[in-house]
Amino acid sequence: MKIRSQALAGIAIAAVAALGLSACGSSPSSSGSAGATGGPTDTITVYNAQHQELTQAWVDAFTKQTGIKVNMRNGDDTEMAQQIVQEGRNSPADVFLTENSPAMSAVENAGLLGSPGSEALANVPQAYRPSTGKWVGIAARSTVLAYNKTKVKAADLPKSIMDLADSSWKGRWGGAPAGADFQAIVSAMLQLKGESATLDWLKAMKTNAKTYQSNSTAMKAVNAGEIDAAIIYHYYWFGDQANTGENSKNVGLYYFKNQDPGAFVSVSGGGVLASSKHQTAAQKFLAFVTSADGQKILQTGSSFEYPVGSGVAANPKLTPLQELQAPAVDPAKLNSQQVTDLMTQAGLL
């Protein structure tokens, strides 16, 4: 399972250059035949920061259904977003898929996204797409507190993610602050609680928490009893359980609920580049990904993320989305640059 280990800092700087390129009106490049009809002779290029296995399944089914071929370039949220921003209007990408919203917002803020298409927009409820309508949710993941069941009772866990700042949790919890996943969670906290409270929490994290390179290593530390708990996304536990379970056998998942920042549901995004010469084909791809057929691929796959489109239910092993009691967060307003600035100020980056 692909782990995000880079921060999103630096994209805003590159965006200035991208906007300059955009103003020059240079011509984009793309493989396949030129044209906007979305016919079977088209080939589109997808910059993919989602799980590669999941996106490949989407691509295979889409090509089988439409005849439209797809070239896929894989990387993480930060890498792909930075590359698109640096390429500007010269990017060969037609579609961008992310694991977290801030990377998509960075590309949107650089003025590089077109329309995802009316069909994709209609497939996804407003709660899982930005207020700007510039991209759509394609999947979601829930923030959870993974805890060691042999060391801590669920009744003794904090009622809010904000409570991890308390000195009683010093040395007992951890996270992966350099990862895009964790930074998305902090972005939600910033939107919900404001700068002062978020910075105070981050400073307390510097004092209280142990840091890890990834969600997986943080969960392993919980499982081994190195720490009592860690902030991660839910699907790491489900993915390990579906395999050997050796890194999660002592781990339980605690959902904060109650619209707490710790109940944040992160939306994975899909957008069409404004520079794409294959607008119709690119929009057809997003329409497929968010359709019932596309979301069922997610539902039955091995990524254990939540479907968000066309009314498709989650894998029955997951807590239903509506029971998570997630806070209302506008994905378009998640501020990755401010988050990395605050985390740097707190000494976490």
C-alpha positions as CSV (number, residue, x, y, z in Angstrom):
1,M,0.0,0.0,0.0
2,K,1.5,3.3,-1.1
3,I,2.6,5.6,1.8
4,R,2.8,9.3,1.5
5,S,6.0,10.5,3.1
6,Q,6.5,14.0,1.6
7,A,5.0,17.3,2.7
8,L,3.1,19.6,0.4
9,A,5.4,22.6,1.2
10,G,6.8,24.3,-1.9
11,I,3.8,23.8,-4.2
12,A,2.6,27.3,-3.7
13,I,6.0,28.7,-4.8
14,A,5.9,26.6,-7.9
15,A,2.4,27.7,-8.6
16,V,3.6,31.2,-9.3
17,A,5.8,29.9,-12.1
18,A,2.9,27.8,-13.4
19,L,0.6,30.8,-13.6
20,G,3.3,32.6,-15.6
21,L,3.5,29.7,-18.0
22,S,-0.3,29.7,-18.3
23,A,-0.2,33.4,-19.3
24,C,2.2,32.6,-22.1
25,G,-0.4,30.3,-23.7
26,S,2.0,27.5,-24.6
27,S,0.6,24.4,-26.2
28,P,0.2,21.2,-24.1
29,S,1.3,17.8,-25.3
30,S,-0.6,14.5,-25.0
31,S,-0.2,11.0,-26.3
32,G,-2.8,9.6,-28.7
33,S,-4.9,11.2,-31.4
34,A,-5.9,14.9,-31.0
35,G,-9.5,15.7,-30.5
36,A,-12.1,16.4,-27.9
37,T,-14.7,13.8,-28.8
38,G,-13.7,11.2,-26.3
39,G,-13.9,8.5,-29.0
40,P,-12.2,5.1,-28.9
41,T,-9.1,6.4,-30.7
42,D,-8.3,8.8,-27.9
43,T,-5.6,8.2,-25.4
44,I,-5.5,10.1,-22.1
45,T,-2.7,10.5,-19.6
46,V,-3.5,10.1,-15.9
47,Y,-1.1,11.5,-13.2
48,N,-2.0,9.1,-10.4
49,A,-1.3,9.6,-6.7
50,Q,-4.0,7.1,-5.7
51,H,-3.3,3.4,-4.9
52,Q,-1.8,2.1,-8.1
53,E,-3.8,-1.2,-8.0
54,L,-7.1,0.6,-7.6
55,T,-6.4,3.0,-10.4
56,Q,-5.3,0.3,-12.7
57,A,-8.5,-1.6,-12.1
58,W,-10.4,1.6,-13.0
59,V,-8.3,2.1,-16.1
60,D,-8.8,-1.5,-17.3
61,A,-12.6,-1.4,-16.8
62,F,-12.9,2.1,-18.4
63,T,-10.9,1.1,-21.5
64,K,-12.9,-2.1,-21.9
65,Q,-16.1,-0.1,-21.7
66,T,-15.2,2.8,-23.9
67,G,-12.2,1.8,-26.0
68,I,-10.3,4.9,-24.7
69,K,-6.7,4.0,-23.7
70,V,-5.1,5.4,-20.6
71,N,-1.4,6.1,-19.9
72,M,-0.7,6.2,-16.2
73,R,2.1,8.0,-14.4
74,N,2.4,7.1,-10.7
75,G,3.7,9.0,-7.8
76,D,2.6,10.4,-4.4
77,D,0.4,13.4,-3.8
78,T,3.2,15.9,-3.4
79,E,5.3,14.7,-6.2
80,M,2.4,14.6,-8.7
81,A,1.0,18.0,-7.7
82,Q,4.4,19.7,-7.8
83,Q,5.1,18.2,-11.2
84,I,1.8,19.5,-12.7
85,V,2.3,22.9,-11.2
86,Q,5.9,23.1,-12.6
87,E,4.8,21.9,-16.0
88,G,1.9,24.4,-16.1
89,R,0.1,24.5,-19.4
90,N,2.7,22.3,-20.9
91,S,1.7,19.3,-18.7
92,P,0.9,16.1,-20.7
93,A,-1.5,15.2,-17.9
94,D,-5.2,15.0,-18.8
95,V,-6.4,13.8,-15.4
96,F,-5.0,14.1,-11.9
97,L,-6.0,11.6,-9.1
98,T,-5.0,12.2,-5.5
99,E,-5.2,10.4,-2.2
100,N,-5.8,13.7,-0.2
101,S,-7.5,17.0,-1.0
102,P,-4.7,19.5,-0.4
103,A,-2.7,18.3,-3.4
104,M,-5.7,18.7,-5.7
105,S,-6.3,22.2,-4.2
106,A,-2.7,23.2,-4.9
107,V,-3.2,22.4,-8.5
108,E,-6.6,24.2,-8.5
109,N,-5.1,27.3,-6.8
110,A,-2.5,27.4,-9.6
111,G,-5.3,27.8,-12.1
112,L,-4.6,24.6,-13.9
113,L,-7.9,22.7,-13.5
114,G,-10.8,22.7,-16.0
115,S,-14.2,21.2,-15.4
116,P,-14.6,17.6,-14.2
117,G,-17.7,17.4,-16.3
118,S,-21.4,17.5,-15.4
119,E,-21.8,13.8,-15.1
120,A,-19.0,13.3,-12.5
121,L,-20.3,16.3,-10.6
122,A,-23.8,14.8,-10.5
123,N,-22.4,11.5,-9.4
124,V,-20.8,12.9,-6.2
125,P,-22.7,14.5,-3.3
126,Q,-21.6,18.0,-2.3
127,A,-20.1,16.7,0.9
128,Y,-17.4,14.9,-1.1
129,R,-16.4,17.6,-3.6
130,P,-15.2,21.2,-3.2
131,S,-17.5,24.2,-3.2
132,T,-15.7,25.4,-6.3
133,G,-16.8,22.5,-8.4
134,K,-13.4,22.2,-10.0
135,W,-12.9,18.6,-9.1
136,V,-14.8,15.7,-7.6
137,G,-14.2,13.2,-4.8
138,I,-13.4,9.7,-6.0
139,A,-12.9,8.0,-2.6
140,A,-12.6,8.8,1.1
141,R,-10.7,7.7,4.2
142,S,-11.4,8.2,7.8
143,T,-9.1,9.5,10.5
144,V,-8.9,7.0,13.4
145,L,-6.9,6.6,16.6
146,A,-5.3,3.2,16.4
147,Y,-4.7,1.9,19.9
148,N,-3.1,-1.1,21.6
149,K,-6.0,-3.2,23.0
150,T,-3.7,-5.0,25.5
151,K,-2.5,-1.7,27.1
152,V,-5.5,0.7,26.9
153,K,-9.2,0.3,27.3
154,A,-11.4,2.1,24.7
155,A,-13.2,3.9,27.6
156,D,-9.9,5.5,28.6
157,L,-9.1,6.9,25.2
158,P,-9.4,10.7,24.6
159,K,-12.8,12.0,23.6
160,S,-11.3,14.4,21.1
161,I,-8.1,14.5,19.0
162,M,-7.4,17.8,20.7
163,D,-7.0,16.0,24.0
164,L,-3.8,14.4,22.8
165,A,-2.2,17.7,23.7
166,D,-2.7,16.9,27.4
167,S,0.4,16.0,29.4
168,S,-1.1,12.7,30.4
169,W,-0.5,11.5,26.8
170,K,3.2,12.4,26.8
171,G,5.3,9.6,25.2
172,R,2.2,7.5,24.7
173,W,1.0,8.4,21.1
174,G,2.5,8.9,17.7
175,G,2.0,9.9,14.1
176,A,3.7,10.6,10.8
177,P,3.8,14.4,10.5
178,A,5.9,14.5,7.4
179,G,3.2,12.5,5.4
180,A,0.5,14.1,3.2
181,D,-2.1,12.0,5.1
182,F,-1.3,13.5,8.5
183,Q,-1.0,17.0,7.0
184,A,-4.5,16.7,5.5
185,I,-5.8,15.9,9.0
186,V,-4.0,19.0,10.4
187,S,-5.5,21.0,7.5
188,A,-9.0,20.0,8.7
189,M,-8.1,21.0,12.2
190,L,-6.9,24.4,11.0
191,Q,-10.2,24.9,9.2
192,L,-12.3,23.8,12.1
193,K,-10.3,25.2,15.1
194,G,-8.3,28.1,13.7
195,E,-4.6,28.9,13.6
196,S,-3.9,29.5,17.3
197,A,-5.5,26.2,18.6
198,T,-3.8,24.2,15.8
199,L,-0.4,25.6,16.5
200,D,-0.8,24.9,20.2
201,W,-1.8,21.3,19.4
202,L,1.2,20.9,17.1
203,K,3.6,22.3,19.7
204,A,2.1,19.8,22.2
205,M,2.6,17.0,19.6
206,K,6.2,18.0,19.4
207,T,6.4,17.5,23.2
208,N,4.1,14.5,23.7
209,A,4.3,12.3,20.6
210,K,6.8,10.0,18.9
211,T,7.1,10.6,15.2
212,Y,7.2,7.9,12.5
213,Q,7.9,7.9,8.7
214,S,4.5,6.6,7.7
215,N,1.1,5.4,9.0
216,S,2.2,1.8,8.6
217,T,5.2,2.2,10.9
218,A,3.1,4.1,13.4
219,M,0.6,1.3,13.5
220,K,3.3,-1.3,13.8
221,A,4.6,0.7,16.8
222,V,1.2,0.6,18.4
223,N,0.9,-3.2,17.7
224,A,4.3,-3.8,19.3
225,G,3.4,-1.8,22.4
226,E,6.0,0.9,21.7
227,I,3.3,3.5,22.0
228,D,-0.3,3.2,23.2
229,A,-2.0,4.9,20.2
230,A,-1.4,6.6,16.9
231,I,-3.3,8.9,14.5
232,I,-3.7,7.1,11.1
233,Y,-6.2,6.5,8.4
234,H,-8.6,3.5,8.8
235,Y,-7.6,1.5,5.8
236,Y,-4.1,0.7,7.0
237,W,-5.6,-1.5,9.7
238,F,-8.1,-3.1,7.3
239,G,-5.4,-3.8,4.7
240,D,-3.2,-5.5,7.2
241,Q,-6.0,-7.5,8.6
242,A,-6.9,-8.7,5.0
243,N,-3.3,-10.0,4.7
244,T,-1.5,-11.7,7.6
245,G,-2.7,-9.3,10.4
246,E,0.7,-9.6,12.0
247,N,1.1,-5.8,12.3
248,S,-2.4,-5.1,13.6
249,K,-3.3,-8.1,15.8
250,N,-3.1,-6.1,19.0
251,V,-4.6,-2.9,17.5
252,G,-8.1,-1.6,17.7
253,L,-9.6,1.4,15.9
254,Y,-11.2,4.3,17.8
255,Y,-13.5,6.7,15.9
256,F,-13.8,10.1,17.5
257,K,-17.1,11.0,15.9
258,N,-19.1,14.0,17.1
259,Q,-17.9,16.2,14.3
260,D,-14.5,16.3,16.1
261,P,-11.4,17.3,14.0
262,G,-10.3,13.7,14.7
263,A,-13.3,12.4,12.8
264,F,-12.2,14.1,9.6
265,V,-12.9,12.2,6.4
266,S,-10.3,13.0,3.8
267,V,-11.5,13.1,0.2
268,S,-9.4,11.7,-2.6
269,G,-9.8,13.9,-5.7
270,G,-10.1,13.6,-9.4
271,G,-9.7,16.6,-11.8
272,V,-9.3,17.4,-15.4
273,L,-6.4,19.6,-16.5
274,A,-7.5,22.8,-18.3
275,S,-4.7,22.2,-20.8
276,S,-5.9,18.8,-21.8
277,K,-6.5,18.3,-25.5
278,H,-8.8,15.4,-24.6
279,Q,-11.4,17.1,-22.4
280,T,-14.3,14.9,-23.3
281,A,-12.3,11.7,-22.9
282,A,-10.9,12.9,-19.6
283,Q,-14.3,13.9,-18.3
284,K,-15.6,10.5,-19.4
285,F,-12.9,8.8,-17.3
286,L,-14.0,10.8,-14.2
287,A,-17.6,10.0,-14.9
288,F,-16.7,6.3,-15.0
289,V,-14.7,6.4,-11.8
290,T,-17.5,8.1,-9.9
291,S,-20.3,5.9,-11.5
292,A,-21.8,2.9,-9.9
293,D,-19.5,0.6,-11.9
294,G,-16.4,2.5,-10.9
295,Q,-17.3,2.9,-7.3
296,K,-18.1,-0.9,-7.0
297,I,-14.5,-1.5,-8.1
298,L,-13.5,0.5,-5.0
299,Q,-16.1,-1.2,-2.8
300,T,-14.9,-4.7,-3.6
301,G,-11.2,-3.9,-4.0
302,S,-8.3,-4.3,-1.6
303,S,-7.7,-0.6,-0.8
304,F,-10.6,-0.5,1.8
305,E,-11.3,3.1,1.0
306,Y,-14.9,4.5,1.1
307,P,-16.9,4.9,-2.1
308,V,-18.3,8.5,-2.4
309,G,-20.2,8.4,-5.7
310,S,-23.5,7.1,-7.2
311,G,-24.8,5.9,-3.8
312,V,-22.5,2.9,-3.7
313,A,-22.2,1.5,-0.1
314,A,-18.9,0.9,1.6
315,N,-17.3,-2.5,2.0
316,P,-19.4,-4.2,4.7
317,K,-16.3,-4.6,6.9
318,L,-16.1,-0.8,7.2
319,T,-18.1,1.4,9.6
320,P,-20.6,3.2,7.3
321,L,-19.7,6.7,6.3
322,Q,-22.9,8.1,7.8
323,E,-22.0,6.7,11.2
324,L,-18.6,8.4,11.3
325,Q,-20.2,11.7,12.3
326,A,-17.5,13.6,10.4
327,P,-17.2,17.4,10.6
328,A,-18.2,19.5,7.7
329,V,-15.0,20.5,5.9
330,D,-14.8,22.2,2.5
331,P,-12.0,20.4,0.6
332,A,-11.3,23.5,-1.5
333,K,-10.2,25.4,1.7
334,L,-7.7,22.9,3.1
335,N,-4.5,24.9,3.2
336,S,-1.4,22.8,2.8
337,Q,1.1,25.7,2.7
338,Q,-0.2,27.2,6.0
339,V,-0.1,23.7,7.6
340,T,3.5,23.0,6.7
341,D,4.4,26.5,7.9
342,L,2.7,25.8,11.3
343,M,4.3,22.4,11.5
344,T,7.7,23.9,10.8
345,Q,7.1,26.5,13.5
346,A,6.2,23.8,15.9
347,G,9.4,21.9,15.1
348,L,7.7,18.9,13.5
349,L,9.2,19.4,10.0
